[in-house]
Amino acid sequence: MISHNGIKGDPLLMIPGPTNLHPRVLQVMSEPQLGHTGTKFYSEFVDILDLTKYTFKTKGNVIVFSGSGTSGMEAAASSAIEPGEKVLSLETGFFGKRFSSIAEIYGANVTKLTVPDGSEFDPGTLDERMSKGSYDVVLMTHVETSTGVENRVKELVRIAKKHGALTIVDAVASLGGCELDFDDWGIDIAFAGSQKAIAAPPGAMLMAISEKAIQKIQNRKTPVKSYYYNLERWMDVMKDPHIYLTTPSTAVLRALRVALQMVKEEGIEQRIRRHKELSDLFLRSLKSANISIFSNRPSPTVTAIKVSNATAIQKKILDMHNIMVATGLANHKDDMLRIGHMGNITEEELLMTLFALLDILKQTGQNIDVAGSIGVFFDRIKVTATA
Ligand SMILES: Cc1ncc(COP(=O)(O)O)c(C=O)c1O
């Protein structure tokens, strides 16, 4: 069995989260349990909040609690939307649809604007739609992990704000890997999960929240219909992390702290640049092999490609190369593969993944240009070496 990352037998994770953990992150999870009310955990939690601000590029308020990415969706929808409010949901795939459903569960009057799978949401269409009717809130997904598309959030937020709506951005698959400037773009709420481009284990939700969103929540006419997902309760805890609300997943949060420290050590701008360069290289290599890219605006964190028999190909890549890639979701289970290249993925790991993919596609009789594709990678290495 090929061994990756020095961990015998375990596959290299090239899925769109969870991502491979750095030894520094692994190490902190094996330390003795800390008391969640003790001074050490308290000071580490304050660090987490500062580092979360740095990663979102905000000087304002952030909230971190135990939960997955979906808990961010649920907390934002239950707290910032009141029953009956008019919500425009920009659905660019599976996770956009999930967001609509959650908003509906909390009583929102949701208008769903759906684009064909693989397409970004066109900002012009949003402008046109919002010129014809007013909406309280606009929901959008930054990177739609199910199709590998990156939406132009900066532009979409600008338009939604121009029309007076509150903006909620699902940044689960983008924070730490894609350009995202919470304050400069004027986003009201953005949330992420720990297990994607931040490269921490799953189990922590990170959120940035504007003053406008906080005021909206504080001035609600109806109570929030949730205990755990009530952001007002969490804001009190963020102001004073000594307050007991629930028992946090201390090991996951301590690992998150180390992963966020690594984001800061690398520098957020450099990290975003690295993700972009790596994904551009991967896209060029795939195109040279004659492999079709699923999305019309590919994300720097995940690439979706069109293949037939995706489930069988995924299994062969795992069995023969010990690399785990993902199939598509829902109706794309068998016509799409998704390769995650976020977090701490290196050029070498991406090259191994490309090679494994080409190997299996070739073995299954597909007409692809292996030499041309690998050549793109080696050309790049040559350029780097001579630069
Ligand atoms: C864009 C997006 N939103 C939401 C989620 C849900 O996150 P989780 O599975 O951590 O609950 C995911 C998970 O892949 C995602 O990619």
The ligand as a Tripos MOL2 file, in Angstrom:
@<TRIPOS>MOLECULE
LIG
   16    16     1     0     0
SMALL
NO_CHARGES

@<TRIPOS>ATOM
      1 C1        -20.4650   25.0990    0.6130 C.3       1 LIG1
      2 C2        -20.8290   24.2130    1.7460 C.ar      1 LIG1
      3 N1        -21.7820   24.6090    2.5880 N.ar      1 LIG1
      4 C3        -22.1460   23.8490    3.6300 C.ar      1 LIG1
      5 C4        -21.5590   22.6370    3.8590 C.ar      1 LIG1
      6 C5        -21.9860   21.8250    5.0280 C.3       1 LIG1
      7 O1        -20.9290   21.6810    5.9240 O.3       1 LIG1
      8 P1        -20.8690   20.4850    6.9550 P.3       1 LIG1
      9 O2        -20.8340   19.2250    6.1810 O.co2     1 LIG1
     10 O3        -19.5800   20.7510    7.6870 O.co2     1 LIG1
     11 O4        -22.0540   20.5870    7.8250 O.co2     1 LIG1
     12 C6        -20.5690   22.1700    3.0040 C.ar      1 LIG1
     13 C7        -19.9340   20.8600    3.2130 C.2       1 LIG1
     14 O5        -19.2510   20.3310    2.3800 O.2       1 LIG1
     15 C8        -20.1900   22.9920    1.9290 C.ar      1 LIG1
     16 O6        -19.2370   22.6060    1.0910 O.3       1 LIG1
@<TRIPOS>BOND
     1     1     2 1
     2     2     3 ar
     3     2    15 ar
     4     3     4 ar
     5     4     5 ar
     6     5     6 1
     7     5    12 ar
     8     6     7 1
     9     7     8 1
    10     8     9 2
    11     8    10 1
    12     8    11 1
    13    12    13 1
    14    12    15 ar
    15    13    14 2
    16    15    16 1
@<TRIPOS>SUBSTRUCTURE
     1 LIG1         1 GROUP 0 **** ****
